[in-house]
Amino acid sequence: MTDKLPVSVIVPAKNAERTIAACLSSIAANNPAEIILIDGNSSDKTVDIARPFITSSYSDDGRGPGFAHQLGAEKANQEYISYVDADIILSGHTLIDLLDDLKLSNYATMQASITSASLSTYWERVADWRFKRFQNRSGGMLSAVVLKRDTVLKYGFDARIKYAGDDYDFELKVKKGGEEMGTSDTAVYHHHRADMKSIFNQSFRNSRGAIFFIRQYNPWSVRRWPPLAVFYWVPVCLINGKPDYIPFFVVDAVAGFSGMVRGMTDLILEHRSC
């Protein structure tokens, strides 16, 4: 019998019944020591579908991605951990490649490169085009990554981040600690959001979470004001001969603005309750 990889794979998931089986099946094929599901109070069949593949499962009690990532690391029992998003599919050698690349580098983390699992809809194609322009500019993603468990315990995830951005916050902590985050040539497959509703919901959630960074870090960084991205992407679409992609970014901007308004409302309510 092949020895298990000394890796605890942690899969945060919420209402992921569409992709969770393919994700976990691909993880199991990599033969890790354990697979841990951190469920975000799913209202669908995510947990039931996941059960045959996983070693253990825990709930984040609806507290969000920061708490989920931290909880997974605390429950893991291996020297190395891997965070894999529920909409990711690994190849049969992803984990061993990422582990080897990490050991041979001076990086604190080793993230896989991302390839689209499907380009069948307009929304997937534009999301993939946007993603490819930026995926290698930062090693800070946590969609399919291997790192030492001690690295997470050293820097920690912020449990106050309830919607999105805990990976970026973690990246800032790692870099402040004098370390860097790497990206491997090893590719995994990602299911981009496939329709307007899911694109809107994702952007809304990300922008709602951006309020945390505006409060916590530099409020004047354009990167932390997602609705402003439309002023970058519209000319980029025109310059690259893709004017038909502009509606995607208009939807993204409207969702981003709505999300930031909601995030500011959250902040006001939080202050009133103190």
Buried (B, 14 or more C-beta within 10 A) or exposed (E): EEEEBEBBBBBBBBBBBBBBBBBBEBBBBBBBBBBBBBBBEBEEEBBEBBEEBBBEBBBBEEBBBBBBBBBBBEBBEBEBBBBBBBBBBBBEEBBBBBBBBBEEEEBBBBBBBBBBBEBEBBBBBBBBBBBEEEBEEEBBBBBBBBBBBEBBEEBBBBBBBBBBBBBBBBBBBBBEEEBBBBBBEBBBBBBBBBEBEEBBBBBBBBBBBBBBBBBBBEEEEEEBBBBEBBEEBBEBBEEEEBEEBBBBBEBBBBBBBBBBBBBBEBBEEEEEEE
